[in-house]
Structures are given as structure tokens and as C-alpha cells.
Amino acid sequence: MDTDEEAAATDLAAAPDGILVARAVGGDVDAFDHVLHRHTAIVRAYVYRIVGTLSETDDVVQEAFLTAWRQLPTLRDPAAVKAWLMKIASREAYAHLRRRPSHDTLDGFDRAAESGLLPEAAAIRNAQLHALSEALDALPEPQRRCWLLREVGSLSYTEIAEEMNLPVSTVRGNLSRARASITIQMAGWR
């Protein structure tokens, strides 16, 4: 890579989302790649919590990003691309669940091994994650979706309200009840 290409790559990496999206709408694939790279981790974490397996997560995220590329010109506020990507990922994940066959999966075999953790620490962390997963599964669907969009997706209350087609006050109530329930169920892990 020559110095001009390195400078261009550095400029793209430092550019705000709005500028990258505007360039991507104009056909700049590298700009869109930077947007995806910037937000892939959070989108993957959110989708994984919905679908529950890494292989399905990868498929859903790939489909969500393909949909995003196709629909990029319809994005009204380029600076809000993160929330927009989360909405697309959410729709794709729930659509995937509706299409999923009703057979059970071997849950433990699809998880990536945690590197760098001693066996005891890994066992404790897995038990904590399992307890959190059970606490989330016990929540009513609207509370669980609000919690995931807020805590995993980092969406604002207004963005959650738009995504779920609810008033902001209902989102606040759902989050409050979800947090209270999770706090009670996770009390043994303090």
C-alpha cells in the first residue's frame, strides 16, 4: 500500500458515520466496509442473543448487512446508521427465528471456546452467562427486546420506541421491569 492509499484508509477510519454513509451511497464500497467494520461487533452480539448459535448469527448478520447495502439509499439520517443497522439486524434475526425448524440444537457445541481463561474462571463465567440467559428468557418478549436493544444494541429510548412501535414511556417501563427482574434473578451472582 503506498502512502496515498494509507492516508485514504486512515481518513476513512477517522470519518464520522454520516460521511461514510454518504460516500457509500455514492458507490464507495470501502466507506461502507468501514461502517460495517465499526459496528459489526455490536450487531453480532445482539443477533447472537436472539438466535443463540454462532453459525446462525453469522448467517443473519451477513443477510442483515446485505440488506443494508441494498437499502442504503433509503436511509434518511446517515449519522443514525448504527441504529438503522440494529433495526435491520433485529428484523432479520426475528424473521430467521420464524423460519427456523422446530428441532432442538446442541447448544453447548456451537459456542466458541473462550481463550485466555483458566478452566475455573471459564466455568464461573459460563455459569453467570447461563444464569443471565435464563433470566432474559423468563422475561416477557417486549421487556426482553427492549433490554437487548438498550443493553446489547446501545440504542436510545427513542430509537427503541421507533423500532418496536411503542411510546417512549412504555419502553422506559419495560426496561425498568426487565432490569428489576434480572436484578432479582441474578442476586446470587453479586
Sequence and secondary structure as in RCSB ss.txt:
>XXXX:A:sequence
MDTDEEAAATDLAAAPDGILVARAVGGDVDAFDHVLHRHTAIVRAYVYRIVGTLSETDDVVQEAFLTAWRQLPTL
RDPAAVKAWLMKIASREAYAHLRRRPSHDTLDGFDRAAESGLLPEAAAIRNAQLHALSEALDALPEPQRRCWLLR
EVGSLSYTEIAEEMNLPVSTVRGNLSRARASITIQMAGWR
>XXXX:A:secstr
  HHHHHHHHHHHHS HHHHHHHHHTT HHHHHHHHHHHHHHHHHHHHHHH  HHHHHHHHHHHHHHHHHHGGG 
S GGGHHHHHHHHHHHHHHHHHHHS SS   GGGGS   TT  HHHHHHHHHHHHHHHHHHHHS HHHHHHHIII
IIT   HHHHHHHHT  HHHHHHHHHHHHHHHHHHTGGG 
